[in-house]
């Protein structure tokens, strides 16, 4: 096949703009492309990923860095002076021991990596920070995204702080709190009649037509996706520079799961953690579970679905990285599970009442799948396990609004309280 | 049947930079054959060696992903808009 030449960017990035990144590499056919706002392989349409020439990095160097994702800047496609750029400084979120939830589920050693404490209350601040760095280096005029909500919040906020125009596209039926959490930062929130896959299609078309637009999860996706690696780095560092035995991760497009695995592999290669086996588990909502369906059917191909679930941030019916999720979960001895909306709601309340963590529906999906994996014997309860909470429950209040209520409404007297039987 | 086809950036070297071109055919397969007659080699980018849609390309007839329809046998009525889009974007 004769390869068409890759289009060049109009502006040449400054020296060192992408740190130790050396180029873009097709994950499917290994075709190489120069660093630029490109995301699809010109040979086979496969996803382009960042290739690096990593220097020797020590634990001490990382530990001396700031308490945010830039402590890992040597392993990301960002410049050495990234801390000088206005950004939201996400990351280094808490890794909490979850003994109460562990007891409830029968898991001996359980942790929650709680990314709801990022600046806009979801893990998306990590990926957006990396995408923003790339957008700035490419001198983009507009910072944009299609989103199921959390990404829209993160893009709108990061763009505001960086002083770059933002345009974010969301499905028009998105939860109201997520809409408000974007609209407060930008005057260009666009609601599209359709589901996330429709919004995504529109964004891809706009990215092909508009000059100078950086769609974080489209044309600067290779840079954006690397931000998810920091979740994996942090978990290992916070466990005392070692990998957990098992990790449960929500799956929408599948990018986060593949990047956490990539982070673990990089830490092993760099000698920052000991090489050991670990199992990766994917979590989906039954109403949008194309990867879980393929896993359970034992097939490699993922058939797209039309999403119908309260877990809207996971409602991607055509997950681009789904086949890689299947590979990783199978190769590591993990699994892909899915839970009903009812189980999602129950799990949100379970996490809140055992660990004091209010998670959004994606986290409910993940904890719900953790519970189901234990019950079905697919997860070894004697092994150290980490479950990722990707976002805050205040964004999806409606999901549990009918699940919880005041226990009693009483007059202000002791007698009235005593009559409730709560004491 | 005359249809219009939206061409993604990475295939525009085949169409002389055009982002939208016209083609003929009553099914997507016929449209792609016709397109290849006008822009030699473009079909081989969209289909794999087995003649199936590549894994990382989405083709829409109107607003519908052809994987939800009849794939390459999806009907392409007169005036239909066909979009070829890389399938890499997405969320978490």
Interface residues (C-beta under 8 A of the other chain):
Chain A: X1 X2 X4 X5 X6 X7 X28 X38 X39 X40 X41 X42 X43 X44 X45 X46 X47 X48 X123 X124 X146 X147 X148 X150 X151 X194 X196 X197 X198 X200 X201 X203 X204 X205 X208 X209 X215 X217 X218 X221 X228 X250 X251 X252 X253 X254 X255 X256 X303 X304 X306 X313 X314 X316 X318 X319 X320 X321 X323 X362 X390
Chain B: X6 X8 X9 X10 X11 X13 X14 X19 X41 X44 X45 X54 X55 X56 X57 X58 X60 X63 X65 X67 X68 X83 X85 X86 X87 X88 X89 X90 X91 X92
